[in-house]
Amino acid sequence: MEDRLKSLMHDLGNAINDSLSDSDRIAEAIGEIKQAGFDVFLVLEATIGFNKREEEGSADEAEETHISAGKIRFTSQDQRFLKALKIAVEEEK
């Protein structure tokens, strides 16, 4: 991947993170959860696809980039719930 594209993708990730951090609605919802006596761990992942435009109008296959904002800790209850939904959780090494 080109350095310029990497930089642009990094900027996009920062812009998404900043917009979520500045959201009064999200802050209010997290505050209510904390007031109820719970710790909050929020991890969002964005999948961004892009195609390089060609002069002749042909396009390469879309490349995907994953942006992760941190780690999440699962309790045994979380793991049972995800397993019931048939969602596999990748174990940390």
Biopython code that builds the backbone (N, CA, C, O; Angstrom):
import numpy as np
from Bio.PDB.StructureBuilder import StructureBuilder

atoms = [
    (1, "MET", "N", (0.842, -1.170, 0.000)),
    (1, "MET", "CA", (0.000, 0.000, 0.000)),
    (1, "MET", "C", (0.892, 1.240, 0.000)),
    (1, "MET", "O", (1.916, 1.270, 0.683)),
    (2, "GLU", "N", (0.520, 2.221, -0.734)),
    (2, "GLU", "CA", (1.293, 3.455, -0.809)),
    (2, "GLU", "C", (1.315, 4.170, 0.538)),
    (2, "GLU", "O", (0.350, 4.095, 1.298)),
    (3, "ASP", "N", (2.411, 4.863, 0.833)),
    (3, "ASP", "CA", (2.516, 5.616, 2.080)),
    (3, "ASP", "C", (1.431, 6.689, 2.175)),
    (3, "ASP", "O", (0.870, 6.927, 3.245)),
    (4, "ARG", "N", (1.149, 7.321, 1.058)),
    (4, "ARG", "CA", (0.116, 8.373, 1.038)),
    (4, "ARG", "C", (-1.243, 7.791, 1.411)),
    (4, "ARG", "O", (-1.985, 8.398, 2.184)),
    (5, "LEU", "N", (-1.578, 6.615, 0.867)),
    (5, "LEU", "CA", (-2.847, 5.976, 1.169)),
    (5, "LEU", "C", (-2.896, 5.577, 2.643)),
    (5, "LEU", "O", (-3.928, 5.740, 3.294)),
    (6, "LYS", "N", (-1.790, 5.058, 3.170)),
    (6, "LYS", "CA", (-1.730, 4.702, 4.586)),
    (6, "LYS", "C", (-2.004, 5.926, 5.455)),
    (6, "LYS", "O", (-2.741, 5.853, 6.439)),
    (7, "SER", "N", (-1.408, 7.037, 5.083)),
    (7, "SER", "CA", (-1.599, 8.276, 5.830)),
    (7, "SER", "C", (-3.063, 8.729, 5.788)),
    (7, "SER", "O", (-3.627, 9.137, 6.803)),
    (8, "LEU", "N", (-3.665, 8.651, 4.605)),
    (8, "LEU", "CA", (-5.069, 9.043, 4.461)),
    (8, "LEU", "C", (-5.993, 8.125, 5.279)),
    (8, "LEU", "O", (-6.951, 8.592, 5.896)),
    (9, "MET", "N", (-5.699, 6.824, 5.278)),
    (9, "MET", "CA", (-6.504, 5.876, 6.046)),
    (9, "MET", "C", (-6.346, 6.149, 7.545)),
    (9, "MET", "O", (-7.315, 6.065, 8.299)),
    (10, "HIS", "N", (-5.130, 6.473, 7.972)),
    (10, "HIS", "CA", (-4.884, 6.814, 9.374)),
    (10, "HIS", "C", (-5.677, 8.065, 9.752)),
    (10, "HIS", "O", (-6.291, 8.113, 10.818)),
    (11, "ASP", "N", (-5.664, 9.068, 8.890)),
    (11, "ASP", "CA", (-6.426, 10.296, 9.129)),
    (11, "ASP", "C", (-7.916, 10.012, 9.240)),
    (11, "ASP", "O", (-8.601, 10.586, 10.087)),
    (12, "LEU", "N", (-8.420, 9.123, 8.384)),
    (12, "LEU", "CA", (-9.834, 8.757, 8.430)),
    (12, "LEU", "C", (-10.155, 8.071, 9.759)),
    (12, "LEU", "O", (-11.170, 8.378, 10.384)),
    (13, "GLY", "N", (-9.304, 7.151, 10.192)),
    (13, "GLY", "CA", (-9.504, 6.487, 11.477)),
    (13, "GLY", "C", (-9.534, 7.474, 12.630)),
    (13, "GLY", "O", (-10.371, 7.364, 13.525)),
    (14, "ASN", "N", (-8.615, 8.446, 12.610)),
    (14, "ASN", "CA", (-8.595, 9.480, 13.649)),
    (14, "ASN", "C", (-9.860, 10.329, 13.611)),
    (14, "ASN", "O", (-10.402, 10.680, 14.659)),
    (15, "ALA", "N", (-10.331, 10.659, 12.421)),
    (15, "ALA", "CA", (-11.539, 11.474, 12.284)),
    (15, "ALA", "C", (-12.760, 10.727, 12.841)),
    (15, "ALA", "O", (-13.607, 11.325, 13.506)),
    (16, "ILE", "N", (-12.845, 9.422, 12.567)),
    (16, "ILE", "CA", (-13.954, 8.613, 13.095)),
    (16, "ILE", "C", (-13.872, 8.573, 14.620)),
    (16, "ILE", "O", (-14.873, 8.779, 15.306)),
    (17, "ASN", "N", (-12.682, 8.309, 15.141)),
    (17, "ASN", "CA", (-12.491, 8.252, 16.590)),
    (17, "ASN", "C", (-12.842, 9.585, 17.250)),
    (17, "ASN", "O", (-13.520, 9.615, 18.277)),
    (18, "ASP", "N", (-12.380, 10.685, 16.658)),
    (18, "ASP", "CA", (-12.673, 12.009, 17.214)),
    (18, "ASP", "C", (-14.172, 12.299, 17.221)),
    (18, "ASP", "O", (-14.696, 12.845, 18.192)),
    (19, "SER", "N", (-14.859, 11.935, 16.141)),
    (19, "SER", "CA", (-16.296, 12.216, 16.073)),
    (19, "SER", "C", (-17.063, 11.414, 17.120)),
    (19, "SER", "O", (-18.037, 11.912, 17.686)),
    (20, "LEU", "N", (-16.637, 10.176, 17.386)),
    (20, "LEU", "CA", (-17.288, 9.373, 18.423)),
    (20, "LEU", "C", (-16.981, 9.931, 19.806)),
    (20, "LEU", "O", (-17.853, 9.970, 20.674)),
    (21, "SER", "N", (-15.739, 10.364, 20.009)),
    (21, "SER", "CA", (-15.326, 10.920, 21.305)),
    (21, "SER", "C", (-16.075, 12.215, 21.613)),
    (21, "SER", "O", (-16.352, 12.509, 22.775)),
    (22, "ASP", "N", (-16.404, 12.984, 20.584)),
    (22, "ASP", "CA", (-17.073, 14.264, 20.770)),
    (22, "ASP", "C", (-18.592, 14.147, 20.819)),
    (22, "ASP", "O", (-19.277, 15.156, 20.984)),
    (23, "SER", "N", (-19.127, 12.949, 20.681)),
    (23, "SER", "CA", (-20.572, 12.765, 20.634)),
    (23, "SER", "C", (-21.185, 12.865, 22.030)),
    (23, "SER", "O", (-20.893, 12.052, 22.908)),
    (24, "ASP", "N", (-22.034, 13.867, 22.221)),
    (24, "ASP", "CA", (-22.728, 14.013, 23.505)),
    (24, "ASP", "C", (-23.662, 12.840, 23.762)),
    (24, "ASP", "O", (-23.808, 12.404, 24.904)),
    (25, "ARG", "N", (-24.287, 12.332, 22.729)),
    (25, "ARG", "CA", (-25.225, 11.213, 22.871)),
    (25, "ARG", "C", (-24.505, 9.955, 23.365)),
    (25, "ARG", "O", (-24.999, 9.265, 24.257)),
    (26, "ILE", "N", (-23.331, 9.657, 22.779)),
    (26, "ILE", "CA", (-22.551, 8.494, 23.200)),
    (26, "ILE", "C", (-22.051, 8.701, 24.634)),
    (26, "ILE", "O", (-22.122, 7.778, 25.446)),
    (27, "ALA", "N", (-21.551, 9.889, 24.954)),
    (27, "ALA", "CA", (-21.063, 10.175, 26.303)),
    (27, "ALA", "C", (-22.181, 10.028, 27.328)),
    (27, "ALA", "O", (-21.957, 9.513, 28.424)),
    (28, "GLU", "N", (-23.376, 10.474, 26.978)),
    (28, "GLU", "CA", (-24.526, 10.363, 27.884)),
    (28, "GLU", "C", (-24.894, 8.896, 28.126)),
    (28, "GLU", "O", (-25.149, 8.499, 29.263)),
    (29, "ALA", "N", (-24.921, 8.099, 27.066)),
    (29, "ALA", "CA", (-25.257, 6.680, 27.211)),
    (29, "ALA", "C", (-24.216, 5.953, 28.058)),
    (29, "ALA", "O", (-24.570, 5.133, 28.906)),
    (30, "ILE", "N", (-22.938, 6.246, 27.835)),
    (30, "ILE", "CA", (-21.868, 5.626, 28.624)),
    (30, "ILE", "C", (-21.970, 6.079, 30.078)),
    (30, "ILE", "O", (-21.769, 5.279, 30.991)),
    (31, "GLY", "N", (-22.279, 7.345, 30.299)),
    (31, "GLY", "CA", (-22.444, 7.863, 31.654)),
    (31, "GLY", "C", (-23.560, 7.158, 32.406)),
    (31, "GLY", "O", (-23.415, 6.863, 33.593)),
    (32, "GLU", "N", (-24.670, 6.886, 31.734)),
    (32, "GLU", "CA", (-25.790, 6.188, 32.363)),
    (32, "GLU", "C", (-25.411, 4.754, 32.733)),
    (32, "GLU", "O", (-25.812, 4.251, 33.782)),
    (33, "ILE", "N", (-24.643, 4.107, 31.873)),
    (33, "ILE", "CA", (-24.188, 2.740, 32.170)),
    (33, "ILE", "C", (-23.260, 2.763, 33.385)),
    (33, "ILE", "O", (-23.359, 1.901, 34.258)),
    (34, "LYS", "N", (-22.369, 3.738, 33.444)),
    (34, "LYS", "CA", (-21.452, 3.851, 34.584)),
    (34, "LYS", "C", (-22.212, 4.156, 35.873)),
    (34, "LYS", "O", (-21.876, 3.624, 36.931)),
    (35, "GLN", "N", (-23.242, 5.015, 35.790)),
    (35, "GLN", "CA", (-24.053, 5.332, 36.965)),
    (35, "GLN", "C", (-24.793, 4.098, 37.470)),
    (35, "GLN", "O", (-25.101, 3.994, 38.657)),
    (36, "ALA", "N", (-25.077, 3.167, 36.565)),
    (36, "ALA", "CA", (-25.752, 1.921, 36.949)),
    (36, "ALA", "C", (-24.774, 0.935, 37.582)),
    (36, "ALA", "O", (-25.168, -0.164, 37.970)),
    (37, "GLY", "N", (-23.479, 1.328, 37.690)),
    (37, "GLY", "CA", (-22.501, 0.504, 38.367)),
    (37, "GLY", "C", (-21.685, -0.418, 37.482)),
    (37, "GLY", "O", (-21.090, -1.379, 37.969)),
    (38, "PHE", "N", (-21.650, -0.138, 36.195)),
    (38, "PHE", "CA", (-20.917, -0.984, 35.260)),
    (38, "PHE", "C", (-19.736, -0.235, 34.660)),
    (38, "PHE", "O", (-19.793, 0.979, 34.463)),
    (39, "ASP", "N", (-18.660, -0.970, 34.371)),
    (39, "ASP", "CA", (-17.564, -0.416, 33.596)),
    (39, "ASP", "C", (-17.907, -0.584, 32.127)),
    (39, "ASP", "O", (-18.574, -1.546, 31.747)),
    (40, "VAL", "N", (-17.460, 0.337, 31.311)),
    (40, "VAL", "CA", (-17.783, 0.301, 29.882)),
    (40, "VAL", "C", (-16.507, 0.137, 29.066)),
    (40, "VAL", "O", (-15.547, 0.888, 29.245)),
    (41, "PHE", "N", (-16.499, -0.835, 28.182)),
    (41, "PHE", "CA", (-15.415, -1.033, 27.228)),
    (41, "PHE", "C", (-16.044, -0.951, 25.853)),
    (41, "PHE", "O", (-16.881, -1.783, 25.504)),
    (42, "LEU", "N", (-15.657, 0.032, 25.074)),
    (42, "LEU", "CA", (-16.234, 0.242, 23.752)),
    (42, "LEU", "C", (-15.169, 0.043, 22.700)),
    (42, "LEU", "O", (-14.163, 0.753, 22.682)),
    (43, "VAL", "N", (-15.388, -0.927, 21.817)),
    (43, "VAL", "CA", (-14.470, -1.180, 20.718)),
    (43, "VAL", "C", (-15.297, -1.210, 19.441)),
    (43, "VAL", "O", (-16.247, -1.984, 19.322)),
    (44, "LEU", "N", (-14.939, -0.386, 18.514)),
    (44, "LEU", "CA", (-15.609, -0.352, 17.217)),
    (44, "LEU", "C", (-14.595, -0.686, 16.146)),
    (44, "LEU", "O", (-13.433, -0.289, 16.229)),
    (45, "GLU", "N", (-15.035, -1.413, 15.148)),
    (45, "GLU", "CA", (-14.154, -1.763, 14.042)),
    (45, "GLU", "C", (-14.815, -1.311, 12.749)),
    (45, "GLU", "O", (-16.001, -1.558, 12.527)),
    (46, "ALA", "N", (-14.056, -0.661, 11.918)),
    (46, "ALA", "CA", (-14.569, -0.206, 10.632)),
    (46, "ALA", "C", (-13.853, -0.969, 9.522)),
    (46, "ALA", "O", (-12.631, -1.112, 9.537)),
    (47, "THR", "N", (-14.621, -1.446, 8.575)),
    (47, "THR", "CA", (-14.041, -2.057, 7.384)),
    (47, "THR", "C", (-14.243, -1.072, 6.248)),
    (47, "THR", "O", (-15.372, -0.697, 5.928)),
    (48, "ILE", "N", (-13.150, -0.661, 5.646)),
    (48, "ILE", "CA", (-13.212, 0.355, 4.596)),
    (48, "ILE", "C", (-12.678, -0.253, 3.313)),
    (48, "ILE", "O", (-11.551, -0.747, 3.275)),
    (49, "GLY", "N", (-13.478, -0.218, 2.273)),
    (49, "GLY", "CA", (-13.060, -0.730, 0.979)),
    (49, "GLY", "C", (-12.742, 0.419, 0.042)),
    (49, "GLY", "O", (-13.340, 1.491, 0.133)),
    (50, "PHE", "N", (-11.813, 0.195, -0.846)),
    (50, "PHE", "CA", (-11.478, 1.239, -1.810)),
    (50, "PHE", "C", (-10.956, 0.606, -3.088)),
    (50, "PHE", "O", (-10.384, -0.484, -3.076)),
    (51, "ASN", "N", (-11.161, 1.298, -4.167)),
    (51, "ASN", "CA", (-10.668, 0.889, -5.485)),
    (51, "ASN", "C", (-9.813, 2.011, -6.046)),
    (51, "ASN", "O", (-10.165, 3.185, -5.930)),
    (52, "LYS", "N", (-8.705, 1.658, -6.646)),
    (52, "LYS", "CA", (-7.893, 2.666, -7.331)),
    (52, "LYS", "C", (-8.537, 2.930, -8.684)),
    (52, "LYS", "O", (-8.798, 1.998, -9.445)),
    (53, "ARG", "N", (-8.789, 4.175, -8.977)),
    (53, "ARG", "CA", (-9.388, 4.539, -10.262)),
    (53, "ARG", "C", (-8.330, 4.472, -11.348)),
    (53, "ARG", "O", (-7.203, 4.932, -11.161)),
    (54, "GLU", "N", (-8.692, 3.908, -12.458)),
    (54, "GLU", "CA", (-7.783, 3.778, -13.599)),
    (54, "GLU", "C", (-8.238, 4.729, -14.693)),
    (54, "GLU", "O", (-9.422, 5.050, -14.793)),
    (55, "GLU", "N", (-7.297, 5.177, -15.510)),
    (55, "GLU", "CA", (-7.601, 6.059, -16.640)),
    (55, "GLU", "C", (-8.568, 5.402, -17.608)),
    (55, "GLU", "O", (-9.472, 6.053, -18.131)),
    (56, "GLU", "N", (-8.375, 4.083, -17.849)),
    (56, "GLU", "CA", (-9.192, 3.377, -18.831)),
    (56, "GLU", "C", (-10.551, 2.972, -18.297)),
    (56, "GLU", "O", (-11.360, 2.408, -19.033)),
    (57, "GLY", "N", (-10.825, 3.258, -16.993)),
    (57, "GLY", "CA", (-12.119, 2.913, -16.432)),
    (57, "GLY", "C", (-12.139, 1.547, -15.763)),
    (57, "GLY", "O", (-13.157, 1.188, -15.171)),
    (58, "SER", "N", (-11.046, 0.757, -15.829)),
    (58, "SER", "CA", (-11.032, -0.526, -15.148)),
    (58, "SER", "C", (-10.626, -0.316, -13.702)),
    (58, "SER", "O", (-9.922, 0.641, -13.376)),
    (59, "ALA", "N", (-11.078, -1.226, -12.827)),
    (59, "ALA", "CA", (-10.769, -1.101, -11.402)),
    (59, "ALA", "C", (-10.157, -2.391, -10.890)),
    (59, "ALA", "O", (-10.562, -3.484, -11.286)),
    (60, "ASP", "N", (-9.179, -2.256, -10.007)),
    (60, "ASP", "CA", (-8.610, -3.417, -9.340)),
    (60, "ASP", "C", (-9.610, -3.922, -8.304)),
    (60, "ASP", "O", (-10.597, -3.255, -7.993)),
    (61, "GLU", "N", (-9.331, -5.129, -7.773)),
    (61, "GLU", "CA", (-10.174, -5.643, -6.704)),
    (61, "GLU", "C", (-10.082, -4.717, -5.507)),
    (61, "GLU", "O", (-9.035, -4.123, -5.248)),
    (62, "ALA", "N", (-11.193, -4.595, -4.772)),
    (62, "ALA", "CA", (-11.220, -3.739, -3.590)),
    (62, "ALA", "C", (-10.307, -4.303, -2.516)),
    (62, "ALA", "O", (-10.287, -5.507, -2.262)),
    (63, "GLU", "N", (-9.555, -3.411, -1.892)),
    (63, "GLU", "CA", (-8.728, -3.788, -0.756)),
    (63, "GLU", "C", (-9.462, -3.355, 0.502)),
    (63, "GLU", "O", (-10.173, -2.349, 0.497)),
    (64, "GLU", "N", (-9.293, -4.114, 1.584)),
    (64, "GLU", "CA", (-9.944, -3.766, 2.835)),
    (64, "GLU", "C", (-8.907, -3.443, 3.891)),
    (64, "GLU", "O", (-7.837, -4.050, 3.946)),
    (65, "THR", "N", (-9.245, -2.477, 4.725)),
    (65, "THR", "CA", (-8.405, -2.121, 5.846)),
    (65, "THR", "C", (-9.269, -2.122, 7.089)),
    (65, "THR", "O", (-10.384, -1.601, 7.076)),
    (66, "HIS", "N", (-8.758, -2.710, 8.172)),
    (66, "HIS", "CA", (-9.486, -2.734, 9.433)),
    (66, "HIS", "C", (-8.852, -1.739, 10.386)),
    (66, "HIS", "O", (-7.634, -1.706, 10.561)),
    (67, "ILE", "N", (-9.706, -0.927, 10.997)),
    (67, "ILE", "CA", (-9.242, 0.047, 11.958)),
    (67, "ILE", "C", (-9.781, -0.384, 13.317)),
    (67, "ILE", "O", (-10.993, -0.521, 13.489)),
    (68, "SER", "N", (-8.921, -0.589, 14.251)),
    (68, "SER", "CA", (-9.327, -1.022, 15.580)),
    (68, "SER", "C", (-8.899, 0.026, 16.583)),
    (68, "SER", "O", (-7.782, 0.540, 16.525)),
    (69, "ALA", "N", (-9.793, 0.340, 17.501)),
    (69, "ALA", "CA", (-9.506, 1.391, 18.461)),
    (69, "ALA", "C", (-9.009, 0.864, 19.803)),
    (69, "ALA", "O", (-8.754, 1.660, 20.707)),
    (70, "GLY", "N", (-8.865, -0.426, 19.961)),
    (70, "GLY", "CA", (-8.390, -0.939, 21.243)),
    (70, "GLY", "C", (-8.732, -2.398, 21.437)),
    (70, "GLY", "O", (-9.065, -3.105, 20.485)),
    (71, "LYS", "N", (-8.647, -2.846, 22.681)),
    (71, "LYS", "CA", (-8.913, -4.234, 23.029)),
    (71, "LYS", "C", (-10.179, -4.314, 23.864)),
    (71, "LYS", "O", (-10.579, -3.335, 24.493)),
    (72, "ILE", "N", (-10.792, -5.454, 23.868)),
    (72, "ILE", "CA", (-11.988, -5.670, 24.659)),
    (72, "ILE", "C", (-11.767, -6.884, 25.550)),
    (72, "ILE", "O", (-11.125, -7.852, 25.142)),
    (73, "ARG", "N", (-12.288, -6.832, 26.742)),
    (73, "ARG", "CA", (-12.184, -7.952, 27.673)),
    (73, "ARG", "C", (-13.550, -8.609, 27.766)),
    (73, "ARG", "O", (-14.555, -7.936, 27.997)),
    (74, "PHE", "N", (-13.587, -9.933, 27.586)),
    (74, "PHE", "CA", (-14.831, -10.676, 27.666)),
    (74, "PHE", "C", (-14.916, -11.417, 28.990)),
    (74, "PHE", "O", (-13.953, -12.059, 29.410)),
    (75, "THR", "N", (-16.052, -11.330, 29.639)),
    (75, "THR", "CA", (-16.298, -12.135, 30.826)),
    (75, "THR", "C", (-16.762, -13.510, 30.363)),
    (75, "THR", "O", (-17.041, -13.708, 29.181)),
    (76, "SER", "N", (-16.844, -14.447, 31.280)),
    (76, "SER", "CA", (-17.337, -15.782, 30.916)),
    (76, "SER", "C", (-18.782, -15.693, 30.431)),
    (76, "SER", "O", (-19.197, -16.456, 29.558)),
    (77, "GLN", "N", (-19.548, -14.757, 31.000)),
    (77, "GLN", "CA", (-20.934, -14.560, 30.550)),
    (77, "GLN", "C", (-20.962, -14.041, 29.110)),
    (77, "GLN", "O", (-21.786, -14.482, 28.309)),
    (78, "ASP", "N", (-20.076, -13.118, 28.784)),
    (78, "ASP", "CA", (-19.971, -12.617, 27.410)),
    (78, "ASP", "C", (-19.670, -13.757, 26.449)),
    (78, "ASP", "O", (-20.289, -13.881, 25.392)),
    (79, "GLN", "N", (-18.700, -14.593, 26.841)),
    (79, "GLN", "CA", (-18.294, -15.705, 25.980)),
    (79, "GLN", "C", (-19.443, -16.690, 25.763)),
    (79, "GLN", "O", (-19.633, -17.177, 24.649)),
    (80, "ARG", "N", (-20.213, -16.988, 26.819)),
    (80, "ARG", "CA", (-21.371, -17.892, 26.659)),
    (80, "ARG", "C", (-22.405, -17.281, 25.718)),
    (80, "ARG", "O", (-22.977, -17.972, 24.875)),
    (81, "PHE", "N", (-22.639, -15.970, 25.873)),
    (81, "PHE", "CA", (-23.607, -15.289, 25.022)),
    (81, "PHE", "C", (-23.185, -15.334, 23.554)),
    (81, "PHE", "O", (-23.987, -15.658, 22.678)),
    (82, "LEU", "N", (-21.919, -15.007, 23.295)),
    (82, "LEU", "CA", (-21.418, -15.030, 21.923)),
    (82, "LEU", "C", (-21.456, -16.441, 21.344)),
    (82, "LEU", "O", (-21.784, -16.627, 20.172)),
    (83, "LYS", "N", (-21.124, -17.427, 22.159)),
    (83, "LYS", "CA", (-21.170, -18.812, 21.709)),
    (83, "LYS", "C", (-22.598, -19.214, 21.352)),
    (83, "LYS", "O", (-22.813, -19.932, 20.376)),
    (84, "ALA", "N", (-23.573, -18.756, 22.135)),
    (84, "ALA", "CA", (-24.979, -19.047, 21.845)),
    (84, "ALA", "C", (-25.395, -18.451, 20.501)),
    (84, "ALA", "O", (-26.257, -18.994, 19.810)),
    (85, "LEU", "N", (-24.771, -17.323, 20.138)),
    (85, "LEU", "CA", (-25.050, -16.686, 18.846)),
    (85, "LEU", "C", (-24.176, -17.236, 17.729)),
    (85, "LEU", "O", (-24.232, -16.774, 16.590)),
    (86, "LYS", "N", (-23.356, -18.243, 18.081)),
    (86, "LYS", "CA", (-22.424, -18.872, 17.145)),
    (86, "LYS", "C", (-21.418, -17.873, 16.604)),
    (86, "LYS", "O", (-21.107, -17.859, 15.413)),
    (87, "ILE", "N", (-20.910, -17.028, 17.516)),
    (87, "ILE", "CA", (-19.887, -16.049, 17.185)),
    (87, "ILE", "C", (-18.596, -16.505, 17.849)),
    (87, "ILE", "O", (-18.539, -16.662, 19.068)),
    (88, "ALA", "N", (-17.562, -16.716, 17.046)),
    (88, "ALA", "CA", (-16.273, -17.142, 17.584)),
    (88, "ALA", "C", (-15.460, -15.928, 17.990)),
    (88, "ALA", "O", (-15.435, -14.920, 17.284)),
    (89, "VAL", "N", (-14.802, -16.031, 19.124)),
    (89, "VAL", "CA", (-13.971, -14.954, 19.620)),
    (89, "VAL", "C", (-12.524, -15.411, 19.532)),
    (89, "VAL", "O", (-12.159, -16.466, 20.051)),
    (90, "GLU", "N", (-11.711, -14.610, 18.873)),
    (90, "GLU", "CA", (-10.291, -14.929, 18.721)),
    (90, "GLU", "C", (-9.597, -14.691, 20.051)),
    (90, "GLU", "O", (-9.684, -13.601, 20.615)),
    (91, "GLU", "N", (-8.910, -15.708, 20.551)),
    (91, "GLU", "CA", (-8.202, -15.628, 21.819)),
    (91, "GLU", "C", (-6.909, -14.842, 21.641)),
    (91, "GLU", "O", (-6.236, -14.965, 20.618)),
    (92, "GLU", "N", (-6.559, -14.024, 22.655)),
    (92, "GLU", "CA", (-5.307, -13.289, 22.644)),
    (92, "GLU", "C", (-4.162, -14.228, 22.959)),
    (92, "GLU", "O", (-4.302, -15.097, 23.819)),
    (93, "LYS", "N", (-3.028, -14.077, 22.283)),
    (93, "LYS", "CA", (-1.879, -14.949, 22.504)),
    (93, "LYS", "C", (-0.918, -14.356, 23.482)),
    (93, "LYS", "O", (0.110, -14.963, 23.783)),
]
sb = StructureBuilder()
sb.init_structure("model")
sb.init_model(0)
sb.init_chain("A")
sb.init_seg("    ")
for serial, (resi, resn, name, xyz) in enumerate(atoms, 1):
    if name == "N":
        sb.init_residue(resn, " ", resi, " ")
    sb.init_atom(name, np.array(xyz, "f"), 0.0, 1.0, " ", f" {name:<3s}", serial, name[0])
structure = sb.get_structure()
